[in-house]
Amino acid sequence: MQEIELEITNPTGLHTRPGTEFVRLAKSFACEIEIYKNDKTANAKSIVKLLKIGISQGDRIRLTCNGDDETAALETLAEYIRNLKD
């Protein structure tokens, strides 16, 4: 299992549009991917669950990937979050 902690710098957080793109990216990997925000957890391959935990600007999240392509998944998704501008 691989994990990383990230801060959300995007002014609108992971709302519907960037959240949908994040989920689309997550679904392109076979490994299990989870997002943790405080005491809440979401399957990163579900837009409903992702939106339910309410990730906003300034939040710190932990992203975990577990499976065959976990390294590539973690790198790709972390890069997406770091470069998110909208």
C-alpha positions as CSV (number, residue, x, y, z in Angstrom):
1,M,0.0,0.0,0.0
2,Q,1.2,3.5,-0.8
3,E,-0.1,6.7,0.6
4,I,0.4,10.5,0.5
5,E,-0.9,13.5,2.4
6,L,-1.9,16.5,0.3
7,E,-3.3,19.9,0.9
8,I,-6.1,21.1,-1.3
9,T,-5.1,24.4,-2.8
10,N,-7.8,24.7,-5.4
11,P,-10.2,27.6,-4.4
12,T,-13.3,25.4,-5.0
13,G,-11.9,22.1,-3.6
14,L,-12.9,18.9,-5.2
15,H,-16.4,20.0,-6.3
16,T,-18.4,18.3,-9.1
17,R,-16.2,19.1,-12.1
18,P,-12.8,18.4,-10.7
19,G,-14.2,15.6,-8.6
20,T,-15.6,13.9,-11.7
21,E,-12.3,14.1,-13.4
22,F,-10.5,12.8,-10.3
23,V,-12.9,9.8,-10.2
24,R,-12.4,9.2,-13.9
25,L,-8.7,9.1,-13.4
26,A,-9.1,6.8,-10.3
27,K,-11.2,4.4,-12.3
28,S,-8.5,4.0,-14.9
29,F,-6.4,2.1,-12.3
30,A,-7.1,-1.5,-11.0
31,C,-6.0,-0.8,-7.4
32,E,-8.2,0.2,-4.5
33,I,-8.1,3.9,-3.9
34,E,-9.4,5.6,-0.8
35,I,-9.5,9.3,0.3
36,Y,-9.4,10.3,4.0
37,K,-10.4,13.7,5.3
38,N,-10.3,13.9,9.1
39,D,-12.6,11.0,10.3
40,K,-14.3,10.5,6.9
41,T,-13.3,8.0,4.2
42,A,-14.4,7.7,0.6
43,N,-13.9,5.3,-2.3
44,A,-12.1,7.5,-4.8
45,K,-13.9,5.7,-7.6
46,S,-17.3,7.0,-6.5
47,I,-18.3,10.6,-7.2
48,V,-21.2,10.4,-4.8
49,K,-18.9,9.2,-1.9
50,L,-16.2,11.7,-2.8
51,L,-18.6,14.7,-2.8
52,K,-20.2,13.4,0.4
53,I,-17.0,14.0,2.4
54,G,-16.8,17.6,1.2
55,I,-13.2,18.4,0.3
56,S,-12.6,22.2,0.3
57,Q,-9.7,24.5,-0.1
58,G,-7.3,24.2,2.8
59,D,-8.3,20.7,3.7
60,R,-5.6,18.1,4.2
61,I,-6.4,14.7,2.7
62,R,-4.7,11.4,2.8
63,L,-4.8,9.3,-0.4
64,T,-4.1,5.6,-0.3
65,C,-3.6,3.1,-3.1
66,N,-3.4,-0.6,-2.7
67,G,-2.9,-3.1,-5.6
68,D,-0.8,-3.9,-8.6
69,D,-0.7,-0.4,-10.1
70,E,-0.7,1.5,-6.8
71,T,2.5,3.5,-7.5
72,A,1.3,4.8,-10.9
73,A,-2.2,5.6,-9.4
74,L,-0.8,7.5,-6.4
75,E,1.6,9.5,-8.7
76,T,-1.1,10.4,-11.2
77,L,-3.8,11.3,-8.7
78,A,-1.4,13.3,-6.5
79,E,-0.2,15.3,-9.5
80,Y,-3.8,16.0,-10.6
81,I,-4.6,17.4,-7.1
82,R,-1.4,19.5,-7.0
83,N,-2.1,21.0,-10.4
84,L,-5.8,21.6,-9.9
85,K,-6.6,25.3,-10.6
86,D,-10.4,25.3,-10.9
